Amino acid sequence: MIVDPVYTGWKRKYPKFPGVTKCIELLSRHNVRGSMVDIICGELEENAKAHAAELIAGFQTEQNAWVRRILLGVISEAKLPEALSLFIEHLQSPDESLRYRSEEGLRALNTPEARKALWEAGRGSRSR
């Protein structure tokens, strides 16, 4: 079995979830790329339900567009019901990545409110 040295180093430094704030701070660093981004996203997604409010707040206050895209992707993948209004808000974003992730998040939630928002935005009839 091959062990990823980057993941091994991560687990050595952070044996427990380091928290949303620390993960966002790490994602903001210019030298954090590649497999390290994947590891951080995995940690965030694994802990998203327990830290939903903090994750959503982190997205809303983050200034770095690249990090915002990553965070909205994590929130979308985690299917957080608390993010419904966030997805609706960014469904019309000028940033195509945020629009896409918001649409995906609404589709993943698949609630009457999410389907209504997609329909009202003209994306309800498109099948995936």
Buried (B, 14 or more C-beta within 10 A) or exposed (E): EEEEEEBEEBEEEBEEBBBBEEBBBBBEEEEBEEEBBEBBBBBBBEBBEEBBEBBBEBBEEBEEEEBBBBBBBBBBBBBBEBBBEBBBBBBEBEBEBBBBBBBBBBBBBEEEBBBEBBEEBEBBEEEE
